[in-house]
Amino acid sequence: MKEIRAIIRPSKLPKLRDALRSMTGFPGMTVSRVEGFGRSHGTSAGGIRAALNDFTEKVRIEIIAPDEMAEPIVDCIVGHARTGQSGDGLVWVTEVTRAVFVNKTVG
């Protein structure tokens, strides 16, 4: 299994969600609102208030998927999240060694 995480622009989420839902066997996702900045952002000047407000709103997507679905999901995310501008986001994939549904009986 793989964990696919992505940070994207909020405006790109609706079309991406529809595209992912249309994939056969898509396992679902978790979406969170996040804030941050990338390396293209300079250091902020203007004191603590400016420093605390110098973040860009983004959306974080988390998906646990079978190995064979990881690349198609990544391709879908990149294809639907790209605007061609700096700050479009980031997608990364990590190995998952174990995942258990909380509502299932174990043993």
Biopython code that builds the backbone (N, CA, C, O; Angstrom):
import numpy as np
from Bio.PDB.StructureBuilder import StructureBuilder

atoms = [
    (1, "MET", "N", (0.831, -1.176, 0.000)),
    (1, "MET", "CA", (0.000, 0.000, 0.000)),
    (1, "MET", "C", (0.877, 1.241, 0.000)),
    (1, "MET", "O", (2.025, 1.224, 0.443)),
    (2, "LYS", "N", (0.296, 2.316, -0.512)),
    (2, "LYS", "CA", (0.992, 3.604, -0.565)),
    (2, "LYS", "C", (0.129, 4.681, 0.077)),
    (2, "LYS", "O", (-1.100, 4.629, 0.032)),
    (3, "GLU", "N", (0.801, 5.653, 0.673)),
    (3, "GLU", "CA", (0.126, 6.859, 1.115)),
    (3, "GLU", "C", (0.517, 7.956, 0.144)),
    (3, "GLU", "O", (1.700, 8.214, -0.078)),
    (4, "ILE", "N", (-0.479, 8.592, -0.424)),
    (4, "ILE", "CA", (-0.264, 9.693, -1.352)),
    (4, "ILE", "C", (-0.738, 10.955, -0.656)),
    (4, "ILE", "O", (-1.893, 11.057, -0.244)),
    (5, "ARG", "N", (0.164, 11.908, -0.530)),
    (5, "ARG", "CA", (-0.184, 13.200, 0.059)),
    (5, "ARG", "C", (0.060, 14.271, -0.983)),
    (5, "ARG", "O", (0.993, 14.191, -1.782)),
    (6, "ALA", "N", (-0.788, 15.261, -0.955)),
    (6, "ALA", "CA", (-0.643, 16.369, -1.895)),
    (6, "ALA", "C", (-1.049, 17.660, -1.207)),
    (6, "ALA", "O", (-1.966, 17.687, -0.386)),
    (7, "ILE", "N", (-0.354, 18.719, -1.555)),
    (7, "ILE", "CA", (-0.720, 20.073, -1.153)),
    (7, "ILE", "C", (-1.049, 20.803, -2.449)),
    (7, "ILE", "O", (-0.203, 20.913, -3.336)),
    (8, "ILE", "N", (-2.285, 21.303, -2.561)),
    (8, "ILE", "CA", (-2.712, 21.954, -3.802)),
    (8, "ILE", "C", (-3.473, 23.249, -3.491)),
    (8, "ILE", "O", (-3.794, 23.542, -2.339)),
    (9, "ARG", "N", (-3.747, 24.003, -4.542)),
    (9, "ARG", "CA", (-4.551, 25.212, -4.420)),
    (9, "ARG", "C", (-6.008, 24.806, -4.142)),
    (9, "ARG", "O", (-6.510, 23.870, -4.763)),
    (10, "PRO", "N", (-6.684, 25.492, -3.226)),
    (10, "PRO", "CA", (-8.082, 25.145, -2.916)),
    (10, "PRO", "C", (-9.006, 25.199, -4.127)),
    (10, "PRO", "O", (-9.949, 24.413, -4.220)),
    (11, "SER", "N", (-8.749, 26.103, -5.043)),
    (11, "SER", "CA", (-9.617, 26.243, -6.218)),
    (11, "SER", "C", (-9.579, 25.017, -7.125)),
    (11, "SER", "O", (-10.480, 24.823, -7.941)),
    (12, "LYS", "N", (-8.549, 24.196, -6.990)),
    (12, "LYS", "CA", (-8.404, 23.018, -7.836)),
    (12, "LYS", "C", (-9.096, 21.780, -7.258)),
    (12, "LYS", "O", (-9.225, 20.767, -7.945)),
    (13, "LEU", "N", (-9.537, 21.857, -6.006)),
    (13, "LEU", "CA", (-10.103, 20.681, -5.343)),
    (13, "LEU", "C", (-11.388, 20.146, -5.980)),
    (13, "LEU", "O", (-11.482, 18.932, -6.162)),
    (14, "PRO", "N", (-12.376, 20.959, -6.327)),
    (14, "PRO", "CA", (-13.623, 20.383, -6.858)),
    (14, "PRO", "C", (-13.434, 19.506, -8.095)),
    (14, "PRO", "O", (-13.968, 18.398, -8.148)),
    (15, "LYS", "N", (-12.692, 19.977, -9.079)),
    (15, "LYS", "CA", (-12.488, 19.168, -10.291)),
    (15, "LYS", "C", (-11.623, 17.948, -10.006)),
    (15, "LYS", "O", (-11.847, 16.878, -10.572)),
    (16, "LEU", "N", (-10.635, 18.107, -9.128)),
    (16, "LEU", "CA", (-9.800, 16.963, -8.764)),
    (16, "LEU", "C", (-10.638, 15.913, -8.047)),
    (16, "LEU", "O", (-10.533, 14.725, -8.352)),
    (17, "ARG", "N", (-11.461, 16.332, -7.108)),
    (17, "ARG", "CA", (-12.323, 15.395, -6.382)),
    (17, "ARG", "C", (-13.189, 14.601, -7.359)),
    (17, "ARG", "O", (-13.298, 13.381, -7.237)),
    (18, "ASP", "N", (-13.802, 15.279, -8.323)),
    (18, "ASP", "CA", (-14.651, 14.595, -9.305)),
    (18, "ASP", "C", (-13.847, 13.607, -10.135)),
    (18, "ASP", "O", (-14.314, 12.501, -10.407)),
    (19, "ALA", "N", (-12.640, 13.996, -10.539)),
    (19, "ALA", "CA", (-11.797, 13.110, -11.349)),
    (19, "ALA", "C", (-11.376, 11.876, -10.551)),
    (19, "ALA", "O", (-11.397, 10.761, -11.072)),
    (20, "LEU", "N", (-10.995, 12.075, -9.293)),
    (20, "LEU", "CA", (-10.593, 10.936, -8.457)),
    (20, "LEU", "C", (-11.769, 10.007, -8.199)),
    (20, "LEU", "O", (-11.615, 8.787, -8.257)),
    (21, "ARG", "N", (-12.935, 10.561, -7.918)),
    (21, "ARG", "CA", (-14.129, 9.739, -7.685)),
    (21, "ARG", "C", (-14.492, 8.898, -8.898)),
    (21, "ARG", "O", (-15.056, 7.813, -8.752)),
    (22, "SER", "N", (-14.178, 9.379, -10.081)),
    (22, "SER", "CA", (-14.527, 8.634, -11.300)),
    (22, "SER", "C", (-13.567, 7.476, -11.575)),
    (22, "SER", "O", (-13.838, 6.654, -12.451)),
    (23, "MET", "N", (-12.453, 7.394, -10.849)),
    (23, "MET", "CA", (-11.499, 6.302, -11.037)),
    (23, "MET", "C", (-12.080, 5.019, -10.442)),
    (23, "MET", "O", (-12.534, 5.014, -9.298)),
    (24, "THR", "N", (-12.066, 3.950, -11.207)),
    (24, "THR", "CA", (-12.551, 2.663, -10.729)),
    (24, "THR", "C", (-11.734, 2.204, -9.524)),
    (24, "THR", "O", (-10.507, 2.134, -9.588)),
    (25, "GLY", "N", (-12.416, 1.896, -8.435)),
    (25, "GLY", "CA", (-11.740, 1.404, -7.243)),
    (25, "GLY", "C", (-11.087, 2.460, -6.380)),
    (25, "GLY", "O", (-10.342, 2.126, -5.458)),
    (26, "PHE", "N", (-11.351, 3.748, -6.659)),
    (26, "PHE", "CA", (-10.724, 4.797, -5.846)),
    (26, "PHE", "C", (-11.113, 4.603, -4.388)),
    (26, "PHE", "O", (-12.299, 4.482, -4.080)),
    (27, "PRO", "N", (-10.124, 4.571, -3.471)),
    (27, "PRO", "CA", (-10.402, 4.209, -2.079)),
    (27, "PRO", "C", (-10.932, 5.331, -1.189)),
    (27, "PRO", "O", (-11.379, 5.054, -0.076)),
    (28, "GLY", "N", (-10.899, 6.568, -1.631)),
    (28, "GLY", "CA", (-11.339, 7.687, -0.803)),
    (28, "GLY", "C", (-10.162, 8.539, -0.380)),
    (28, "GLY", "O", (-9.005, 8.190, -0.618)),
    (29, "MET", "N", (-10.472, 9.670, 0.258)),
    (29, "MET", "CA", (-9.411, 10.590, 0.651)),
    (29, "MET", "C", (-9.848, 11.429, 1.839)),
    (29, "MET", "O", (-11.035, 11.538, 2.147)),
    (30, "THR", "N", (-8.868, 12.012, 2.492)),
    (30, "THR", "CA", (-9.082, 12.967, 3.566)),
    (30, "THR", "C", (-8.555, 14.310, 3.080)),
    (30, "THR", "O", (-7.488, 14.383, 2.470)),
    (31, "VAL", "N", (-9.301, 15.365, 3.352)),
    (31, "VAL", "CA", (-8.915, 16.703, 2.917)),
    (31, "VAL", "C", (-8.865, 17.623, 4.135)),
    (31, "VAL", "O", (-9.774, 17.621, 4.965)),
    (32, "SER", "N", (-7.801, 18.402, 4.230)),
    (32, "SER", "CA", (-7.629, 19.359, 5.323)),
    (32, "SER", "C", (-7.248, 20.716, 4.755)),
    (32, "SER", "O", (-6.550, 20.796, 3.744)),
    (33, "ARG", "N", (-7.697, 21.766, 5.391)),
    (33, "ARG", "CA", (-7.241, 23.110, 5.037)),
    (33, "ARG", "C", (-5.936, 23.350, 5.778)),
    (33, "ARG", "O", (-5.828, 23.099, 6.978)),
    (34, "VAL", "N", (-4.953, 23.838, 5.044)),
    (34, "VAL", "CA", (-3.647, 24.111, 5.638)),
    (34, "VAL", "C", (-3.142, 25.461, 5.146)),
    (34, "VAL", "O", (-3.680, 26.034, 4.198)),
    (35, "GLU", "N", (-2.112, 25.954, 5.800)),
    (35, "GLU", "CA", (-1.455, 27.186, 5.391)),
    (35, "GLU", "C", (0.039, 26.954, 5.404)),
    (35, "GLU", "O", (0.543, 26.151, 6.190)),
    (36, "GLY", "N", (0.746, 27.650, 4.539)),
    (36, "GLY", "CA", (2.192, 27.518, 4.532)),
    (36, "GLY", "C", (2.808, 28.388, 3.466)),
    (36, "GLY", "O", (2.147, 29.228, 2.856)),
    (37, "PHE", "N", (4.100, 28.165, 3.253)),
    (37, "PHE", "CA", (4.798, 28.873, 2.189)),
    (37, "PHE", "C", (5.923, 27.992, 1.688)),
    (37, "PHE", "O", (6.418, 27.123, 2.405)),
    (38, "GLY", "N", (6.316, 28.226, 0.459)),
    (38, "GLY", "CA", (7.404, 27.479, -0.160)),
    (38, "GLY", "C", (8.661, 28.308, -0.207)),
    (38, "GLY", "O", (8.717, 29.431, 0.294)),
    (39, "ARG", "N", (9.658, 27.732, -0.817)),
    (39, "ARG", "CA", (10.950, 28.416, -0.853)),
    (39, "ARG", "C", (10.922, 29.680, -1.694)),
    (39, "ARG", "O", (11.796, 30.533, -1.542)),
    (40, "SER", "N", (9.935, 29.825, -2.582)),
    (40, "SER", "CA", (9.878, 31.024, -3.416)),
    (40, "SER", "C", (9.431, 32.249, -2.621)),
    (40, "SER", "O", (9.585, 33.379, -3.084)),
    (41, "HIS", "N", (8.879, 32.030, -1.429)),
    (41, "HIS", "CA", (8.480, 33.136, -0.566)),
    (41, "HIS", "C", (9.712, 33.712, 0.112)),
    (41, "HIS", "O", (10.540, 32.965, 0.632)),
    (42, "GLY", "N", (9.840, 35.018, 0.111)),
    (42, "GLY", "CA", (10.946, 35.654, 0.826)),
    (42, "GLY", "C", (10.649, 35.712, 2.312)),
    (42, "GLY", "O", (9.568, 35.321, 2.753)),
    (43, "THR", "N", (11.587, 36.189, 3.065)),
    (43, "THR", "CA", (11.334, 36.367, 4.494)),
    (43, "THR", "C", (10.439, 37.579, 4.659)),
    (43, "THR", "O", (10.558, 38.557, 3.921)),
    (44, "SER", "N", (9.552, 37.510, 5.618)),
    (44, "SER", "CA", (8.624, 38.622, 5.783)),
    (44, "SER", "C", (9.231, 39.703, 6.657)),
    (44, "SER", "O", (9.959, 39.426, 7.610)),
    (45, "ALA", "N", (8.918, 40.928, 6.313)),
    (45, "ALA", "CA", (9.352, 42.069, 7.119)),
    (45, "ALA", "C", (8.100, 42.692, 7.705)),
    (45, "ALA", "O", (7.014, 42.540, 7.145)),
    (46, "GLY", "N", (8.227, 43.373, 8.797)),
    (46, "GLY", "CA", (7.072, 44.048, 9.363)),
    (46, "GLY", "C", (6.647, 43.532, 10.711)),
    (46, "GLY", "O", (5.554, 43.857, 11.174)),
    (47, "GLY", "N", (7.462, 42.749, 11.346)),
    (47, "GLY", "CA", (7.147, 42.321, 12.704)),
    (47, "GLY", "C", (6.354, 41.039, 12.774)),
    (47, "GLY", "O", (6.161, 40.348, 11.774)),
    (48, "ILE", "N", (5.895, 40.733, 13.980)),
    (48, "ILE", "CA", (5.241, 39.455, 14.254)),
    (48, "ILE", "C", (3.897, 39.333, 13.538)),
    (48, "ILE", "O", (3.556, 38.251, 13.060)),
    (49, "ARG", "N", (3.135, 40.411, 13.455)),
    (49, "ARG", "CA", (1.836, 40.342, 12.771)),
    (49, "ARG", "C", (2.012, 39.948, 11.313)),
    (49, "ARG", "O", (1.293, 39.082, 10.817)),
    (50, "ALA", "N", (2.957, 40.571, 10.622)),
    (50, "ALA", "CA", (3.214, 40.231, 9.226)),
    (50, "ALA", "C", (3.712, 38.793, 9.108)),
    (50, "ALA", "O", (3.344, 38.078, 8.176)),
    (51, "ALA", "N", (4.550, 38.375, 10.055)),
    (51, "ALA", "CA", (5.083, 37.022, 10.012)),
    (51, "ALA", "C", (3.988, 35.982, 10.191)),
    (51, "ALA", "O", (4.038, 34.922, 9.567)),
    (52, "LEU", "N", (3.003, 36.267, 11.028)),
    (52, "LEU", "CA", (1.924, 35.310, 11.271)),
    (52, "LEU", "C", (0.894, 35.277, 10.144)),
    (52, "LEU", "O", (0.130, 34.318, 10.043)),
    (53, "ASN", "N", (0.858, 36.290, 9.306)),
    (53, "ASN", "CA", (-0.109, 36.347, 8.209)),
    (53, "ASN", "C", (0.534, 36.124, 6.845)),
    (53, "ASN", "O", (-0.108, 36.342, 5.817)),
    (54, "ASP", "N", (1.774, 35.699, 6.824)),
    (54, "ASP", "CA", (2.513, 35.544, 5.577)),
    (54, "ASP", "C", (2.419, 34.110, 5.045)),
    (54, "ASP", "O", (3.409, 33.549, 4.577)),
    (55, "PHE", "N", (1.232, 33.531, 5.121)),
    (55, "PHE", "CA", (1.048, 32.166, 4.651)),
    (55, "PHE", "C", (-0.010, 32.145, 3.552)),
    (55, "PHE", "O", (-0.884, 33.011, 3.499)),
    (56, "THR", "N", (0.081, 31.152, 2.685)),
    (56, "THR", "CA", (-0.874, 30.974, 1.617)),
    (56, "THR", "C", (-1.790, 29.810, 1.975)),
    (56, "THR", "O", (-1.323, 28.771, 2.443)),
    (57, "GLU", "N", (-3.080, 29.980, 1.758)),
    (57, "GLU", "CA", (-4.031, 28.894, 2.008)),
    (57, "GLU", "C", (-3.863, 27.813, 0.962)),
    (57, "GLU", "O", (-3.753, 28.099, -0.230)),
    (58, "LYS", "N", (-3.845, 26.573, 1.414)),
    (58, "LYS", "CA", (-3.742, 25.407, 0.542)),
    (58, "LYS", "C", (-4.666, 24.331, 1.076)),
    (58, "LYS", "O", (-5.291, 24.500, 2.123)),
    (59, "VAL", "N", (-4.751, 23.227, 0.355)),
    (59, "VAL", "CA", (-5.513, 22.061, 0.761)),
    (59, "VAL", "C", (-4.561, 20.880, 0.773)),
    (59, "VAL", "O", (-3.786, 20.691, -0.165)),
    (60, "ARG", "N", (-4.618, 20.073, 1.851)),
    (60, "ARG", "CA", (-3.810, 18.849, 1.915)),
    (60, "ARG", "C", (-4.742, 17.668, 1.700)),
    (60, "ARG", "O", (-5.793, 17.556, 2.329)),
    (61, "ILE", "N", (-4.331, 16.796, 0.799)),
    (61, "ILE", "CA", (-5.089, 15.588, 0.475)),
    (61, "ILE", "C", (-4.266, 14.395, 0.928)),
    (61, "ILE", "O", (-3.059, 14.340, 0.693)),
    (62, "GLU", "N", (-4.922, 13.437, 1.581)),
    (62, "GLU", "CA", (-4.254, 12.213, 2.016)),
    (62, "GLU", "C", (-5.066, 11.019, 1.512)),
    (62, "GLU", "O", (-6.279, 10.947, 1.705)),
    (63, "ILE", "N", (-4.367, 10.088, 0.862)),
    (63, "ILE", "CA", (-5.013, 8.912, 0.268)),
    (63, "ILE", "C", (-4.168, 7.688, 0.590)),
    (63, "ILE", "O", (-2.949, 7.712, 0.424)),
    (64, "ILE", "N", (-4.811, 6.619, 1.048)),
    (64, "ILE", "CA", (-4.152, 5.330, 1.199)),
    (64, "ILE", "C", (-4.706, 4.457, 0.080)),
    (64, "ILE", "O", (-5.917, 4.258, -0.020)),
    (65, "ALA", "N", (-3.815, 3.938, -0.762)),
    (65, "ALA", "CA", (-4.257, 3.204, -1.946)),
    (65, "ALA", "C", (-3.385, 1.979, -2.192)),
    (65, "ALA", "O", (-2.239, 1.923, -1.747)),
    (66, "PRO", "N", (-3.934, 1.001, -2.903)),
    (66, "PRO", "CA", (-3.121, -0.147, -3.307)),
    (66, "PRO", "C", (-1.968, 0.318, -4.201)),
    (66, "PRO", "O", (-2.076, 1.331, -4.892)),
    (67, "ASP", "N", (-0.879, -0.427, -4.179)),
    (67, "ASP", "CA", (0.316, -0.064, -4.950)),
    (67, "ASP", "C", (0.006, 0.246, -6.409)),
    (67, "ASP", "O", (0.527, 1.215, -6.961)),
    (68, "GLU", "N", (-0.837, -0.570, -7.039)),
    (68, "GLU", "CA", (-1.096, -0.393, -8.471)),
    (68, "GLU", "C", (-1.904, 0.861, -8.797)),
    (68, "GLU", "O", (-1.956, 1.277, -9.955)),
    (69, "MET", "N", (-2.529, 1.460, -7.801)),
    (69, "MET", "CA", (-3.297, 2.690, -8.039)),
    (69, "MET", "C", (-2.489, 3.950, -7.778)),
    (69, "MET", "O", (-2.925, 5.040, -8.147)),
    (70, "ALA", "N", (-1.334, 3.831, -7.155)),
    (70, "ALA", "CA", (-0.576, 5.011, -6.737)),
    (70, "ALA", "C", (-0.218, 5.919, -7.916)),
    (70, "ALA", "O", (-0.501, 7.117, -7.875)),
    (71, "GLU", "N", (0.389, 5.379, -8.943)),
    (71, "GLU", "CA", (0.812, 6.231, -10.066)),
    (71, "GLU", "C", (-0.361, 6.864, -10.798)),
    (71, "GLU", "O", (-0.293, 8.055, -11.103)),
    (72, "PRO", "N", (-1.445, 6.129, -11.102)),
    (72, "PRO", "CA", (-2.591, 6.795, -11.726)),
    (72, "PRO", "C", (-3.183, 7.911, -10.865)),
    (72, "PRO", "O", (-3.631, 8.930, -11.391)),
    (73, "ILE", "N", (-3.185, 7.723, -9.541)),
    (73, "ILE", "CA", (-3.703, 8.766, -8.649)),
    (73, "ILE", "C", (-2.777, 9.984, -8.678)),
    (73, "ILE", "O", (-3.249, 11.117, -8.769)),
    (74, "VAL", "N", (-1.466, 9.759, -8.600)),
    (74, "VAL", "CA", (-0.511, 10.869, -8.663)),
    (74, "VAL", "C", (-0.664, 11.613, -9.985)),
    (74, "VAL", "O", (-0.683, 12.844, -10.000)),
    (75, "ASP", "N", (-0.772, 10.887, -11.089)),
    (75, "ASP", "CA", (-0.938, 11.522, -12.396)),
    (75, "ASP", "C", (-2.215, 12.360, -12.440)),
    (75, "ASP", "O", (-2.221, 13.454, -13.004)),
    (76, "CYS", "N", (-3.280, 11.855, -11.853)),
    (76, "CYS", "CA", (-4.547, 12.581, -11.813)),
    (76, "CYS", "C", (-4.405, 13.864, -10.998)),
    (76, "CYS", "O", (-4.874, 14.923, -11.415)),
    (77, "ILE", "N", (-3.769, 13.769, -9.854)),
    (77, "ILE", "CA", (-3.575, 14.958, -9.008)),
    (77, "ILE", "C", (-2.758, 16.013, -9.747)),
    (77, "ILE", "O", (-3.151, 17.177, -9.814)),
    (78, "VAL", "N", (-1.634, 15.603, -10.294)),
    (78, "VAL", "CA", (-0.765, 16.550, -10.993)),
    (78, "VAL", "C", (-1.498, 17.163, -12.188)),
    (78, "VAL", "O", (-1.414, 18.369, -12.419)),
    (79, "GLY", "N", (-2.204, 16.341, -12.933)),
    (79, "GLY", "CA", (-2.919, 16.836, -14.108)),
    (79, "GLY", "C", (-4.013, 17.837, -13.785)),
    (79, "GLY", "O", (-4.229, 18.784, -14.542)),
    (80, "HIS", "N", (-4.707, 17.640, -12.670)),
    (80, "HIS", "CA", (-5.813, 18.522, -12.318)),
    (80, "HIS", "C", (-5.412, 19.690, -11.417)),
    (80, "HIS", "O", (-6.165, 20.657, -11.297)),
    (81, "ALA", "N", (-4.248, 19.621, -10.785)),
    (81, "ALA", "CA", (-3.827, 20.685, -9.869)),
    (81, "ALA", "C", (-2.905, 21.705, -10.526)),
    (81, "ALA", "O", (-2.702, 22.791, -9.984)),
    (82, "ARG", "N", (-2.355, 21.377, -11.659)),
    (82, "ARG", "CA", (-1.353, 22.241, -12.302)),
    (82, "ARG", "C", (-1.996, 23.467, -12.949)),
    (82, "ARG", "O", (-2.975, 23.360, -13.687)),
    (83, "THR", "N", (-1.416, 24.643, -12.650)),
    (83, "THR", "CA", (-1.784, 25.875, -13.357)),
    (83, "THR", "C", (-0.609, 26.388, -14.176)),
    (83, "THR", "O", (-0.773, 27.238, -15.052)),
    (84, "GLY", "N", (0.587, 25.861, -13.882)),
    (84, "GLY", "CA", (1.788, 26.332, -14.550)),
    (84, "GLY", "C", (2.469, 27.473, -13.811)),
    (84, "GLY", "O", (3.493, 27.986, -14.260)),
    (85, "GLN", "N", (1.901, 27.868, -12.679)),
    (85, "GLN", "CA", (2.465, 28.962, -11.896)),
    (85, "GLN", "C", (3.197, 28.415, -10.686)),
    (85, "GLN", "O", (2.944, 27.295, -10.242)),
    (86, "SER", "N", (4.104, 29.217, -10.161)),
    (86, "SER", "CA", (4.789, 28.865, -8.928)),
    (86, "SER", "C", (3.764, 28.731, -7.813)),
    (86, "SER", "O", (2.836, 29.535, -7.722)),
    (87, "GLY", "N", (3.923, 27.728, -6.970)),
    (87, "GLY", "CA", (3.001, 27.540, -5.854)),
    (87, "GLY", "C", (1.847, 26.616, -6.146)),
    (87, "GLY", "O", (0.889, 26.568, -5.375)),
    (88, "ASP", "N", (1.911, 25.868, -7.260)),
    (88, "ASP", "CA", (0.831, 24.934, -7.588)),
    (88, "ASP", "C", (0.697, 23.833, -6.555)),
    (88, "ASP", "O", (-0.406, 23.336, -6.328)),
    (89, "GLY", "N", (1.796, 23.439, -5.921)),
    (89, "GLY", "CA", (1.704, 22.425, -4.882)),
    (89, "GLY", "C", (2.787, 21.377, -4.972)),
    (89, "GLY", "O", (3.800, 21.550, -5.650)),
    (90, "LEU", "N", (2.548, 20.279, -4.269)),
    (90, "LEU", "CA", (3.519, 19.199, -4.148)),
    (90, "LEU", "C", (2.768, 17.895, -3.927)),
    (90, "LEU", "O", (1.751, 17.871, -3.233)),
    (91, "VAL", "N", (3.263, 16.813, -4.514)),
    (91, "VAL", "CA", (2.692, 15.481, -4.308)),
    (91, "VAL", "C", (3.829, 14.560, -3.912)),
    (91, "VAL", "O", (4.896, 14.593, -4.524)),
    (92, "TRP", "N", (3.610, 13.730, -2.883)),
    (92, "TRP", "CA", (4.623, 12.754, -2.514)),
    (92, "TRP", "C", (3.957, 11.446, -2.108)),
    (92, "TRP", "O", (2.800, 11.417, -1.691)),
    (93, "VAL", "N", (4.724, 10.362, -2.241)),
    (93, "VAL", "CA", (4.214, 9.023, -1.990)),
    (93, "VAL", "C", (5.136, 8.328, -0.998)),
    (93, "VAL", "O", (6.358, 8.388, -1.133)),
    (94, "THR", "N", (4.552, 7.671, -0.003)),
    (94, "THR", "CA", (5.323, 6.906, 0.961)),
    (94, "THR", "C", (4.735, 5.499, 1.086)),
    (94, "THR", "O", (3.567, 5.265, 0.777)),
    (95, "GLU", "N", (5.559, 4.589, 1.538)),
    (95, "GLU", "CA", (5.143, 3.203, 1.740)),
    (95, "GLU", "C", (4.333, 3.099, 3.034)),
    (95, "GLU", "O", (4.665, 3.729, 4.037)),
    (96, "VAL", "N", (3.275, 2.300, 2.997)),
    (96, "VAL", "CA", (2.468, 2.019, 4.183)),
    (96, "VAL", "C", (2.651, 0.537, 4.503)),
    (96, "VAL", "O", (2.335, -0.322, 3.680)),
    (97, "THR", "N", (3.149, 0.246, 5.673)),
    (97, "THR", "CA", (3.384, -1.150, 6.040)),
    (97, "THR", "C", (2.160, -1.805, 6.674)),
    (97, "THR", "O", (2.031, -3.029, 6.669)),
    (98, "ARG", "N", (1.259, -0.982, 7.222)),
    (98, "ARG", "CA", (0.069, -1.551, 7.829)),
    (98, "ARG", "C", (-1.005, -0.486, 7.954)),
    (98, "ARG", "O", (-0.722, 0.654, 8.322)),
    (99, "ALA", "N", (-2.234, -0.862, 7.648)),
    (99, "ALA", "CA", (-3.385, 0.016, 7.834)),
    (99, "ALA", "C", (-4.550, -0.862, 8.282)),
    (99, "ALA", "O", (-4.780, -1.930, 7.714)),
    (100, "VAL", "N", (-5.277, -0.421, 9.287)),
    (100, "VAL", "CA", (-6.387, -1.190, 9.836)),
    (100, "VAL", "C", (-7.604, -0.273, 9.927)),
    (100, "VAL", "O", (-7.518, 0.834, 10.459)),
    (101, "PHE", "N", (-8.730, -0.737, 9.408)),
    (101, "PHE", "CA", (-9.975, 0.014, 9.575)),
    (101, "PHE", "C", (-10.380, -0.063, 11.043)),
    (101, "PHE", "O", (-10.369, -1.146, 11.630)),
    (102, "VAL", "N", (-10.731, 1.049, 11.630)),
    (102, "VAL", "CA", (-11.073, 1.107, 13.040)),
    (102, "VAL", "C", (-12.365, 0.325, 13.321)),
    (102, "VAL", "O", (-12.506, -0.260, 14.395)),
    (103, "ASN", "N", (-13.301, 0.308, 12.374)),
    (103, "ASN", "CA", (-14.586, -0.347, 12.612)),
    (103, "ASN", "C", (-14.559, -1.858, 12.394)),
    (103, "ASN", "O", (-15.588, -2.507, 12.578)),
    (104, "LYS", "N", (-13.444, -2.433, 12.016)),
    (104, "LYS", "CA", (-13.356, -3.874, 11.762)),
    (104, "LYS", "C", (-12.838, -4.596, 12.987)),
    (104, "LYS", "O", (-11.991, -4.080, 13.716)),
    (105, "THR", "N", (-13.354, -5.792, 13.208)),
    (105, "THR", "CA", (-12.878, -6.615, 14.299)),
    (105, "THR", "C", (-11.538, -7.226, 13.928)),
    (105, "THR", "O", (-11.388, -7.782, 12.840)),
    (106, "VAL", "N", (-10.576, -7.129, 14.813)),
    (106, "VAL", "CA", (-9.253, -7.674, 14.576)),
    (106, "VAL", "C", (-9.114, -8.966, 15.392)),
    (106, "VAL", "O", (-9.514, -9.019, 16.555)),
    (107, "GLY", "N", (-8.545, -10.003, 14.771)),
    (107, "GLY", "CA", (-8.293, -11.230, 15.506)),
    (107, "GLY", "C", (-9.082, -12.317, 14.980)),
    (107, "GLY", "O", (-8.999, -13.439, 15.480)),
]
sb = StructureBuilder()
sb.init_structure("model")
sb.init_model(0)
sb.init_chain("A")
sb.init_seg("    ")
for serial, (resi, resn, name, xyz) in enumerate(atoms, 1):
    if name == "N":
        sb.init_residue(resn, " ", resi, " ")
    sb.init_atom(name, np.array(xyz, "f"), 0.0, 1.0, " ", f" {name:<3s}", serial, name[0])
structure = sb.get_structure()
